Amino acid sequence: MKITIMKKILFYLFIILFTAVGCYKIPAEKGFLSSELYLKGSDTLILPLGGKGVTDVAWLDGSTQPCTFSIDNVRDQSGNRSEQFFKKYMYPSWIAPYDHFTDTTLDLINKKISESEISPLSINSVNGSLQYFETSRNLVNPGDIFYVDVKVKNVNGEKLYKNYATVKLGAKSKPFEFFQGVTAIILVNNGGQTVFTLYDNIPTTDLVRRNNVEQGTGNELIHIYKKSDDPATGVKVLIQYLDADGNVFPSSDYATYSSGTESYFDYAVNRQNLSEGAQIEFPMTPWPVNPNLLSYLKGGTMDFTTLDTAALHTGVYKNHDYAFLNPWPDPSWGASKWFIRLRSQVEFYENGTWVISVKFPYTHL
C-alpha cells in the first residue's frame, strides 16, 4: 500500500517537473544591444585643425555592458571613405607625471614620454567618446562635413551604427593662447624698498587686447610670434625684453621675480643667455605643462641714467598713455634705481621656436 502511494507521488512529481520544463523557454540570445544607441552631446563635432579634445560618451539605451566601440568608416558627403582620418602619425604622450622640481634635463623628461602612431580621430573603445589630437593639423579642407560609422560589440553580438557622429572640420586651432599679462616698471630706493609705477595690465577679461597679442596687431607692448618650425616636436621659447629703442636687455639678468613666484624658466630646460634674449626649451606641447602657470619674470636693476623719468611722468601720469599702479613716490622716499617685470600667462600648442618679446617704454639702455 505504501509502495503504491509512493509510486503515485513520484508519478505526479514527474508530471509537474515535465510540465514546468516544457513551459520554460530557453532564451534565443544573450544580453541586449540596442539599435537606438547614439553619441550624446552636440549633433555635430566641430573639429579645429591641430586642436585636441574629446566628446561626450555614448548613450547605451540599456545595452548590456561592457560594450566595445570601434570606428568602421568615415565618409564624406558623397559617401566615399575619407582615408585622411585613418592615416597615422607619430604622437608623443606622457607615461609618467612630469615634475618640474626634479625633471631638470631633457634626458629625464624624455624618459617620461613615449611616442606612438595614432590617427587624427579615434574612439574610446570603452565609453564611445570621440577623441581628436594635434595630428588633426594634417587634415585638409576646413568646412567639409564627414559622417562617422561605428561598430559596437557586446555579448549579444555586433552592430553597425551609421552616422554615429557628424564631424565638421573647423578652422586651424590657435597655435598659442595669451591669457593675461602685465608690463611693469618698478622703482627701488636705497633701502631696497620697491614701488610700481608704469603698470600696463591686460586682464583675462579684456578679449580685445588679448586678441591683439594673439593676432600680432602691434598695438600692445607684448608681442608673441613664431620664429621657425624647428623643433618638430616640443618648443623653444626666446624671452626678449626690449627698451624703447629696440635694444635687448641683458638676458643673463632675466630671473624669476621673487621667492614664492614661478616663471617659464621653472618649467623648461637648457637655458641659453643669447644676445637676442634668454632661450629655453621643452620637448612636449602643450607648454607650459602647468596650464595655470602665472609667470613672473624680471630684468636686472639699473640706475636712472637709463630711465627717462621726465617722459615717464608726462606719458604715464599726465597723458595717461599707459596705466600706473602707484603715484610717483615723494622725493623723500629716495627712488634711485629701477627694474622691469613681466607677469604673464601664455600656453603654446604648436611646435617650433617662439618669441615672447616685450617693449618697455621710457627705457634707454
Summary of the structure (lengths in Angstrom):
residues: 365
radius of gyration: 32.2
end to end distance: 125.2
largest distance: 129.5
contacts: 1058
relative contact order: 0.16
helix: 18%
strand: 41%
